[in-house]
Structures are given as structure tokens and as C-alpha cells.
């Protein structure tokens, strides 16, 4: 999806670095997966996320989620249309399917295989430390993003500006 229209992440440090730089520290590594499991969202193929969101309306009931989903269901997304279609159908209007690709490329997220996120979350135990997490975002906002800049802007707006200005690794 990212390079040559495939979801390819080069290694698990990439997302870690992005999350660290964006100050998104995941508070518990058992996140969106148990939620989906408890909602009986069984992901069998790359159409599942789309259908899941359509049928279940992605009701997020708790914070145990994406990790167990990836561990137990081994979520394998076969092409780049999956996330794009999911976001479009959930009223996440993305102008074209290059948007996520370009965004992730610009963030230097190159995903090599579907084990990457699992290993990253398992081994690095990334933690999002405040209530502006992706989980609560999905719960409170109901995944309504008006355009493809929203995800980036949302993350930027949710940052503690004073904390960022005091951080030595970020230059304004």
C-alpha cells in the first residue's frame, strides 16, 4: 500500500519513532484488538475491516484491541484499497488513494510485512499516555474525519504545545 501500492513496513522501529515524535504513547498494548474481538469482529480477509465497520459501525467498547486482533487473527491486508475504502465508507473523505501512501511515506513509515505492527506493539509496548488516544478519538468522534489532512492535524492539535516546545528533539 505504501510502496508499489502495498502495505510494506520496513521495520518496527518506524512506527515507534513516529509515535514518539508525535507524542502518542499508547497506555496499554492490549488496545483495539480485544475491543474488536469482544465485538465479534472476526477479520478473515482484507475486506473484513470495511465490512466490519459497515456492519458493526466500529463500536469501541474498551481499550483492549488492535494487538490481540493482530496476534489472534493475523490481520493480513492484501492491498492498498482496504484502508482507503474503509475510511471513505466511514465518512473519512480521502481525496484519493495516494493520500495515506504519501502521508506514511512522508512520515517514513515503510512497513515490510504484517508481523511488523504485532512485533512493534508486543516488543516495544508503545503506550499512549493521555486521553487523546486513537481509541477515545474513535469513540468520541465516531471516526468522522472531513478530509485526508484530518488525521495529521488531529495528532498535531492534540499535542501539548508547551511540552513540544520544551522537547529537545523537536525543532520549531
Secondary structure, DSSP 8 states (H G I E B T S, - for coil): --BTTB--BB-THHHHHHHHHTT--BS-SS-HHHHHHHTT----STTHHHHHHHHHTT---SS--HHHIIIII-----STHHHHHHHHHTT---SSTHHHHHHHHHTT--BBSTHHHHHIIIII---B-SS-SHHHHHHHHTT--SSTTHHHHHHHHHS-HHHHHH-TT---
